[in-house]
Amino acid sequence: MLFFTQCFGAVLDLIHLRFQHYKAKRVFSAAGQLVCVVNPTHSLKYAPTRCAAAQTSTEQGALPPCHHHDAVHDPQLVPCTCPLFSCPWEGHLEVVVSHLRQTHRINILQGAEIVFLATDMHLPAPTDWIIMHSCLGHQFLLVLRKQEKYEGHPQFFATMMLIGTPTQADNFTYRLELNRNQRRLKWEATPRSVLECVDSVISDGDCLVLNTSLAQLFSDNGSLAIGIAITTSKVHNAEAEM
């Protein structure tokens, strides 16, 4: 009976996932956009991350704040950029993508425009949704987090991080778009580098921020579809023409 129950539960999960993917394809196929259905993961990093630990030590006067390379002892090495886990891994930027795919099983989608479909938005905070986006010869990390910035008031934070240096990140612009029920909401900004802390980006509010009521306004049966587009920045294009 236990074996049957576990198998039956797995089948139901698979059916639910395929149904969500079918609905997303039906809605967005007309636009020719690729759809990635992303299931939530309860964050395991609280068990503080290396980044959070550095910030705590700063408050105690032991270490400088966590910006760019400051939290990395060897400037040639980067800590794990996956915000879901307190992962001790360190490596070069060139192998970050391999680590995320092989160790954390992060999906990667290719294309100029994609749709990020986050399921089960009703789950309690803290919860994360994450994928990688390959575009224009670079890889980007999209992080959607449900977190209580104020007790009892969960919010959703979405940001795009370039798996590269801050200088490289300045060459791109990303756009996140919500579109449902004759309503449209856009966020456009320069991506941040993964050498910076995702926690810092969210704490600063330098990302798309939705309160619960606004997220529900754009969600469909507990799923939130976010359109993603990445382009090269105008400054970068002008310099290339010169």
C-alpha positions as CSV (number, residue, x, y, z in Angstrom):
1,M,0.0,0.0,0.0
2,L,2.9,2.4,0.8
3,F,4.5,1.7,-2.5
4,F,1.2,2.2,-4.4
5,T,0.5,5.5,-2.5
6,Q,4.0,6.9,-3.3
7,C,3.7,5.9,-7.0
8,F,0.2,7.3,-7.3
9,G,1.4,10.6,-5.8
10,A,4.3,10.8,-8.3
11,V,1.9,10.2,-11.1
12,L,-0.4,12.9,-9.9
13,D,2.5,15.3,-9.7
14,L,3.6,14.5,-13.3
15,I,0.0,15.0,-14.5
16,H,-0.2,18.4,-12.7
17,L,3.2,19.5,-14.2
18,R,2.1,18.5,-17.8
19,F,-1.2,20.3,-17.3
20,Q,0.5,23.5,-16.2
21,H,2.9,23.2,-19.2
22,Y,0.0,22.6,-21.6
23,K,-1.8,25.7,-20.3
24,A,1.2,27.9,-20.7
25,K,2.0,26.6,-24.2
26,R,-1.7,27.3,-25.2
27,V,-1.5,30.9,-23.9
28,F,1.9,31.8,-25.2
29,S,2.4,29.7,-28.3
30,A,0.8,32.4,-30.5
31,A,3.7,34.6,-29.6
32,G,6.3,31.9,-30.4
33,Q,7.8,32.1,-26.9
34,L,9.4,29.2,-25.1
35,V,7.8,28.2,-21.8
36,C,9.6,26.9,-18.8
37,V,7.4,25.5,-15.9
38,V,9.3,26.1,-12.7
39,N,8.3,24.3,-9.5
40,P,9.0,26.0,-6.1
41,T,11.8,25.0,-3.8
42,H,11.7,25.9,-0.1
43,S,15.0,27.7,0.5
44,L,17.5,25.7,2.6
45,K,20.0,28.5,3.0
46,Y,18.8,29.9,6.3
47,A,21.5,28.0,7.5
48,P,23.0,31.3,6.4
49,T,24.9,31.5,3.2
50,R,28.5,32.7,2.9
51,C,27.1,36.0,1.7
52,A,24.7,36.4,4.7
53,A,27.4,35.3,7.1
54,A,29.7,38.0,5.7
55,Q,27.0,40.6,6.3
56,T,26.5,39.4,9.9
57,S,30.2,39.6,10.6
58,T,30.3,43.1,9.2
59,E,27.7,44.2,11.7
60,Q,30.0,42.8,14.4
61,G,33.0,44.7,12.8
62,A,34.8,41.7,11.6
63,L,34.5,41.8,7.8
64,P,33.7,44.3,5.0
65,P,30.1,44.3,3.5
66,C,29.2,41.8,0.8
67,H,29.5,43.6,-2.5
68,H,31.1,42.2,-5.7
69,H,34.2,40.2,-4.8
70,D,34.5,41.3,-1.1
71,A,33.1,38.0,0.3
72,V,35.4,35.9,-1.8
73,H,38.9,35.2,-0.3
74,D,40.5,34.2,-3.6
75,P,39.7,36.8,-6.4
76,Q,39.9,34.0,-9.0
77,L,37.1,32.0,-7.3
78,V,33.4,32.6,-7.0
79,P,31.1,31.1,-4.4
80,C,28.1,29.1,-5.5
81,T,25.6,31.5,-7.1
82,C,22.5,29.3,-6.5
83,P,20.4,31.2,-3.9
84,L,18.4,28.1,-2.9
85,F,21.1,26.3,-0.8
86,S,24.0,27.0,1.5
87,C,26.4,25.5,-0.9
88,P,30.2,25.4,0.0
89,W,31.3,25.1,-3.6
90,E,33.7,27.6,-5.1
91,G,35.0,27.8,-8.7
92,H,35.8,30.0,-11.7
93,L,33.1,31.9,-13.5
94,E,33.6,29.6,-16.5
95,V,32.3,26.5,-14.6
96,V,29.5,28.1,-12.6
97,V,26.9,27.0,-15.2
98,S,28.1,23.4,-15.1
99,H,27.9,23.4,-11.3
100,L,24.4,24.8,-11.3
101,R,23.2,22.3,-13.9
102,Q,24.9,19.2,-12.5
103,T,24.7,19.8,-8.8
104,H,21.5,21.8,-8.4
105,R,19.7,20.5,-11.5
106,I,18.8,24.1,-12.6
107,N,17.0,24.1,-16.0
108,I,18.4,26.2,-18.8
109,L,16.3,27.7,-21.6
110,Q,17.6,29.2,-24.8
111,G,16.0,32.0,-26.8
112,A,15.6,35.7,-27.1
113,E,12.3,35.7,-25.3
114,I,11.0,33.1,-22.9
115,V,8.2,32.7,-20.4
116,F,9.0,31.8,-16.8
117,L,5.9,30.0,-15.3
118,A,6.2,29.8,-11.6
119,T,3.7,27.3,-10.0
120,D,2.2,27.0,-6.5
121,M,2.5,30.7,-5.6
122,H,0.4,30.1,-2.5
123,L,3.1,28.3,-0.7
124,P,4.5,30.0,2.5
125,A,7.6,32.0,2.4
126,P,10.5,31.6,2.1
127,T,10.2,29.9,-1.3
128,D,12.3,30.3,-4.5
129,W,11.8,29.7,-8.2
130,I,14.9,29.7,-10.4
131,I,16.0,29.0,-14.0
132,M,19.0,29.9,-16.3
133,H,18.4,31.7,-19.5
134,S,20.9,31.4,-22.4
135,C,20.8,34.4,-24.7
136,L,23.2,36.6,-26.8
137,G,26.1,34.3,-26.0
138,H,25.8,34.6,-22.2
139,Q,23.9,32.8,-19.4
140,F,21.6,34.6,-17.0
141,L,20.1,33.5,-13.7
142,L,16.4,34.4,-13.1
143,V,15.5,34.3,-9.4
144,L,11.9,34.7,-8.1
145,R,11.6,34.7,-4.4
146,K,8.7,34.8,-2.0
147,Q,9.9,36.4,1.2
148,E,8.5,38.2,4.2
149,K,10.3,41.6,4.2
150,Y,8.0,42.6,7.0
151,E,6.5,40.0,9.3
152,G,3.2,38.7,8.1
153,H,3.4,40.5,4.7
154,P,5.1,38.2,2.1
155,Q,6.2,39.8,-1.1
156,F,7.6,38.5,-4.4
157,F,11.0,39.6,-5.7
158,A,12.2,38.9,-9.3
159,T,15.6,39.7,-10.6
160,M,18.0,38.7,-13.4
161,M,21.7,38.1,-12.7
162,L,24.4,37.7,-15.4
163,I,26.8,34.8,-14.9
164,G,29.7,37.1,-15.6
165,T,31.4,40.3,-14.3
166,P,29.7,43.6,-13.5
167,T,31.3,45.1,-16.5
168,Q,29.8,42.5,-18.8
169,A,26.4,42.9,-17.1
170,D,26.4,46.6,-18.0
171,N,26.2,45.7,-21.6
172,F,22.7,44.2,-21.3
173,T,19.2,45.2,-20.4
174,Y,16.5,42.7,-19.3
175,R,12.7,43.1,-19.2
176,L,10.3,41.2,-17.0
177,E,6.6,41.5,-18.1
178,L,3.3,40.4,-16.5
179,N,0.3,40.4,-18.8
180,R,-3.1,39.1,-17.8
181,N,-6.8,40.3,-17.7
182,Q,-6.1,43.3,-19.8
183,R,-3.4,44.5,-17.4
184,R,0.3,44.8,-18.1
185,L,3.2,45.4,-15.8
186,K,6.8,45.8,-16.9
187,W,10.2,46.0,-15.2
188,E,13.3,47.0,-17.2
189,A,16.8,47.3,-15.8
190,T,20.4,46.3,-16.2
191,P,21.1,42.8,-14.8
192,R,23.4,42.5,-11.8
193,S,26.4,40.2,-11.8
194,V,26.4,36.9,-9.9
195,L,29.5,38.2,-8.2
196,E,27.0,40.3,-6.1
197,C,24.7,38.8,-3.6
198,V,21.1,38.0,-4.6
199,D,20.2,38.8,-1.0
200,S,21.6,42.3,-1.4
201,V,19.7,42.9,-4.6
202,I,16.5,41.9,-2.9
203,S,17.2,43.9,0.2
204,D,17.9,47.0,-1.9
205,G,14.7,46.5,-3.8
206,D,16.6,46.8,-7.1
207,C,14.2,44.3,-8.8
208,L,10.6,43.7,-9.6
209,V,8.6,43.7,-6.4
210,L,5.1,42.5,-6.1
211,N,2.9,42.4,-3.0
212,T,0.5,39.5,-2.5
213,S,-2.6,41.2,-3.9
214,L,-0.7,42.3,-7.0
215,A,0.7,38.9,-7.6
216,Q,-2.7,37.3,-7.3
217,L,-4.0,39.9,-9.9
218,F,-1.6,38.5,-12.5
219,S,-1.7,34.8,-11.4
220,D,-3.8,32.1,-12.9
221,N,-4.8,29.2,-10.6
222,G,-1.8,29.7,-8.4
223,S,0.7,30.1,-11.3
224,L,2.5,33.3,-12.3
225,A,3.8,33.8,-15.9
226,I,6.6,36.2,-16.3
227,G,7.8,37.1,-19.8
228,I,11.6,37.6,-20.1
229,A,13.4,39.4,-22.8
230,I,17.1,40.3,-22.9
231,T,18.7,42.8,-25.2
232,T,22.1,44.6,-25.5
233,S,22.1,48.0,-24.0
234,K,21.9,51.2,-26.2
235,V,25.3,52.4,-24.9
236,H,26.9,49.1,-25.9
237,N,25.4,49.3,-29.4
238,A,26.5,52.9,-29.9
239,E,30.1,52.0,-28.8
240,A,30.1,49.1,-31.3
241,E,29.0,51.3,-34.2
242,M,31.8,53.8,-33.4
